[in-house]
Amino acid sequence: MINDIDQTQAPLLDHLLELRTRLLRAILALAIAFGICLYFANDILGVLIIPLAHAFPHGTGKLIYTKLYGAFFVEIKVALFAATLFSFPIIANQLWAFIAPGLYAREKKAFLPFLIATPVLFGMGASLAYFVVMPTAFRWFIGFQGVHGGLQLEALPGIDEYLNLVMQFILAFGGSFLMPVLLMLLNRAGILTRAQLVAARRYVIVAIVALAALITPPDVISQLMLAVPLMILFEGTLVVMRFAEAKDAREKEAEDAAGDVPAV
């Protein structure tokens, strides 16, 4: 009995040690990326400011900070945000290295495409936010400048508030673009079927609109620019599911046919 307990504890301790090693490597990667990004924090901040700078009439825009230490903590936040994005592939690789030994070869083959698709889809969403949505939204926000009631209304955004808005845009669009990965994983796990998603299409559309309204700034432009691509991604996921289900059916038929062949 004692030997059985010892044999049970040994694999558990091995897994915990392996988990600790993977976590330390992930934290080390994040720390190194943070140090590098902190050194280039001013350059990274300059890149993040470009959409706002182009939204202002030439040479009229400015960013302010009202606390003496405000700009310093903004650079810290920029470095941490950039370091998280840049170190994500290494963190994901450590996660994969931890769970992969417990998977069968077929499960590894099925899971690996999702691991590759995650940063690609997140990058697509973040790129849409940076190159299309933010410039459009910022031009619309800046358009409220002018004379109102005899007084000059001028936009003087704070650097900390602006950075929070940029991170909200990037995380909202990047995270939302991972919806196909989530749906495909649920489908491969047998929790959701394509037929169920098709039947619930109207509810999914309502949920997408509600999500876009919840995680984007309170303007219709940003909400539509998130909701429409998500609807397209949803429909595209249904198409991919159809091909995946057809492929699974063909493989099952081939296996059944091979099983029916009498042994010689």
N, C-alpha and C positions, 0 to 999 in steps of 0.2 A: 504493500500500500504506500509506504514511504517512498519507495523507488518510483512508483507511478507519479506521485506528487512532484518529486524532483525532476522527472522527465518532462512533466507538464510545465514546470516553472522555467526550465532551461530555454525552450524556444521563446517563451514570453520575454525573458531577459534579453535574449539575442535580438528580438524585434525592437525592444525598447532602446537598446544600445544602437541599433541601426537607425532608429528614428532620431535619436539624439545626434548622431553623426550627420544625418541629412539636414536636420534643422540648423546645426552649427554651420554647415557649408552654405546654406541659404542665407543665414544671417550675415556670414562673412561676405558673401557676394553683395548683399544689400549695403553693408558698411563700406566696402571698397567703392561701389558705385556712388554712394552718398559722398564720399570724400572727393571723388573725381568731379561729380556734378556740383559740389559746393565750390570747387575751384573755378568752374565755368558757369557759376550761377548767374552772373551778370549777363553773359552771352545767351544763356537759356531764357532768361527773363526778357531779353531783347527780342528773341524769336516769338515769345508768347504775346508780346505787346504789338507786334506787326499788324494783326487784324484791326486793333483799335486805332493805331496810328493812321492806317489807310482810310478809316471811317471818318476821321476829322477832315475838314477842309485843310489844304496844304499849309503846314507850319502853325496851325492854331491849337493843336491838341496838347494836353498835358496831364500827367498823373501826379497826385499829391499824396503825402502822408502827414498825419496830424500828430503823431507821436514820434519822439526823437529816435526811439529804437524800432520804429515800424518797418523801415526799409531793411534793417538787418534781419528781422524775423521773416520778412517776405523772402529773402534770399535763402534762408534755412528751409522754408516751406517749398520753395521752387526746387531746391536740391533734393529734398526728400521725395517729392512728387516725381521728378525725373528719374531718380535712382530706382524707385519702385517699378517704373515702366521699363527701364533698361535692364534691370536685374530679373525681371519676370521670367525670361526664357531659362535662366539658370535655376531659379526657384522651381519652375515647372519640371525641369529635367530631374532635379533632386526628388520631387514628388513621384515622378514616373519611375525613377530608379528604386524607390522604396516599395511601390505597389506592384511593379512588374514581375518580380519573382513569384508572387502569389497568383499570377494569372496563367491560364493555359495559353498555348500558342495561338489558338483561334481567337481567344479573348484579347490577346495583345494586338493581333492583326486588326480586330474590330475597333479597339480603343485608340490606337495610335493616330488614325486620321483626325479624331476629335482633338487630340493634343496639338496637332499641327494647325488645325483650323482655328483654334482659339485665338492665338496672337494675330493671325491673318485677319479674322473678322473684327477683332478689337481695333486693329490698325485701320481697317476700312472705316469703321464708325468714327474713330478719332480724327481721321483725315477729312471725312465729310464735315465734322464739326469745325475743324480748324480752317479749311480752305473755302467752305461754302456757307455754313450756317452762321458762324461767328461774324464774318464780314457783313453779311446781309443783316443780321440782327443789330449789330453795332451801328451800322449806317442808319437804321430805322430809329434806334434810341437817340443818336446824335441829332437826328432830324427835328427833335423837339426844341432845339435851341432857337433863340430869336427873341423878339420883343413881344411881351405879353402884358397887357394892361399898363403899358407905359414903362415897364421894367425889362431889363435885359435878362433873359434866362440862359445861363451858360452851364455846360456840363463840365464838372470838375471831379472826375471819378477818383476815388482813393485806390492806391496801389493794392492794398490788402483785399478790398472788396472786389476789385477787378480780377485779381488772381483767383479768388474763390469762385467767381463767375466762370472763368476759363476752365478751371478744374471741374466744375459742375457740368459744363458743356462736354468736355472730353470724356469724363467718366460716364455720363449719361448716354452718350451716343456709342462709345466703345462697349460699355456693358450691355446695352440693349441689343447691339448687333450679335451678341452671343446667343440670342434666342434660338437660332437654328441648331446650335450645338446641344442646348438643353433639350429641345424637342426630339432630336435624333437619338440622344442618349436614352430618353424615356421610351422612345419607340423600340430601340434595340433591347431594352430591358424588359419589354413586354408590358409596360405600365400604360402606355398610350398607343393607339393604333391610328393609322391614317384615316380610317373610316370615322373614328371618333372625332378627330380634328376637323374633318370635312363637315360633319354634322354640327359641330360647335363653332363653325366659321363666324357667324354673326356675333357670338359672344366673345370670340377672340378679337375681332375688330374693335368691339367696344372696350375690351381690356387694353388693347394697344393704345387707343385714343386716351383712355384714362391714365395709363402709364406715362404717355408723352406729356400730358398736362401736369402730372405730378412731379416728374424729375427734371423738367426743363424750366427755364425762366418763364415768368408769367406773360408771355407774348405769343400770339397766334402763329406767327411766322416760324418760330423755333419748334413749336408743337407740331405743326404740319410737316416740317422738314424732318422730324423724327418719325412721326406716325406713318407717313407714306412709304419710306424705305422699309420700315418694319413690316408693313402689310405685304410689300413685294417679297421680302425675305420669307415671310410665312408661306406665301404661295409657292415660292421656290423650294422651300423645305418639303411641302407636300409632293412636289414633282420628284424630288430626290427620294422620298419615301416610297413612291410608286416603283421607281426603278430598283430600289433596294429590296422591296418585297417580291418583285418579279424575279430578281436574281436568287433570293433565298428559295423561292418556289422551284426554280430550275435546279438548284443544287440538291434540294430535297428529293426531287424526282430522279435525279441522277443517282443519288445514294440508294433510293428504293429500288431502282432498276438494277444496280450493282448487287444489292442484297438478294434479289430474286434469281440471279444467275446461279445455277447449281454448280457445286464444286466438282472438279474433275478428279 
